[in-house]
Amino acid sequence: MIIGITGSYCSGKDTLAEYLIQKGFAHLSLSDILRAEAARRNLVADRETLIAIGNELREKHGPGVLAQLALLHMNGSNHVVSSIRNPSEVKALRARSDFILIALDAPQSIRWERMKQRKALHNIATFEEFEQFENAEKSSDPNKQQLHLVINQADKIIVNAGTVKELNDAIDEIISAVHCSRQENA
């Protein structure tokens, strides 16, 4: 099974990926591919640089390139793929029949508080800057981040406004339902 994770900023994507790792899933982050490329170029791997490299790679090699590279690194059966931000990445991953896409979201006010608590973005000081940052992930250019379109393609959406246990329980229910469905169709 391949579980893709997408979602808005500070919606719990890393928390969910960590839980799936504990359950035996191997983790592949599309951002790790970008970090490796930044290191190869001797660039600082900050968010702006990673976005620029991702956009450049999509323009050069097609908008699904990051997912295609991730698929090359998959061996075994259970994987979690995070940092999916372009519909063509979803399309590439859907080439595998065992892929499901989970989108995470939470009210913007909760995500803003999470961001401030973990000091995730040192260069964002105001809620307005946070909103601008989020809007930048909603490009109309097919070679850039189109998070809103990726979320619309999700098989399941989890509203993560509660506890970590509630998030973990929600993904356990989804995995169980997928396993039951696949057994019925086998």
Helices and strands as residue ranges (DSSP letters): E 2-7, H 13-22, E 26-29, H 30-40, H 47-61, H 65-72, E 79-82, H 87-93, E 99-105, H 108-118, H 127-136, H 147-152, E 156-159, H 164-185
